[in-house]
């Protein structure tokens, strides 16, 4: 498997400006109808779908399912793996079709951007796929203006006020999976400050070397675990017995059956152990944050919480306690 070094999803200018520079030649602007275009992807056969995220990149080989208007979650399950792809379609905005290679963008691919021109996902037709479905889709959805793309709107900070620590702990203890995820997403770049304020039974910092130790141990034992990452437009959670990690220039690559997850560890400024109530028991996860306190990724159990806790017990080192491992 070939692995390339990947840019951040925050590097809007690089990806977007590559497309704008080749507009009308190697790149065509499609209509601002991402849902309609997503619905047509099932006709393209095998796709290589790449999800852009701060601090991570996920590439998977798949056949896109038939998408309905009301569907915002794509689920697939294999013998040893599970994939959940939660789409926030109102934030998907513009689409580009790449006809010939542009920088690191492959030919015969569709590139989806959010309204701020940040890349969300890239759908590339697999080389072995024949037929004219890609060209037909591009022609059907071609935008009448192939000269300009327009400026993105200014970003507005619409953060809600931070909850008091006692209220945060109360919600933390009571919310289900979806509610807890929404609570964490609402914290934005305040996560680290609030994690530092709550009690250790909710969140505590761990040493950075915990992550490579955990990933290596999981690969050796062939234990499944879940990686969650994403951006404003899509959130991915993938559970599998991942390959032993492969390191390349600060990137950690995990593979399983056509899926490649690349974690940019250079963007990780802190790692936290989180605990919260789950169905019948307390569940534990590791979360990576960047230097601004923004979420990058979460590592958690696969289908076996006990096996995951055993991995944590043998690899997790708390900050300020050299050599001391804990579950």
Buried (B, 14 or more C-beta within 10 A) or exposed (E): EEBEEBBBBBBBEBBBBBBBEBBEEBBBBBBBBBBBBBBBBBEBBBBBBBBBBBBBBBBBBBEBEEBEEEBBEBEBEEEBBBBBBBBBBEBBBBBBBBBEEBEEBBBBBBBBBBBBBBBBBBBBBBEEBEEEBBEEBBEEBEBEEEEEBEEBEEEEEEEEEBBEBEEBBEBBEEBEEEEBBEBBEEBBBBBBEBBBBBEEEBBBBBBBEBBBBBBBBBBEEEBBBBBBBBBBBBBBBBBBBBBEBBEEEEBBBBBBEBBBBBBBBEBBBBBBBBBBBBEEEEBBBBBBBBEEBBBBBBBBBBEEBEBBBBBBEEBBBBBEEEEEBEE
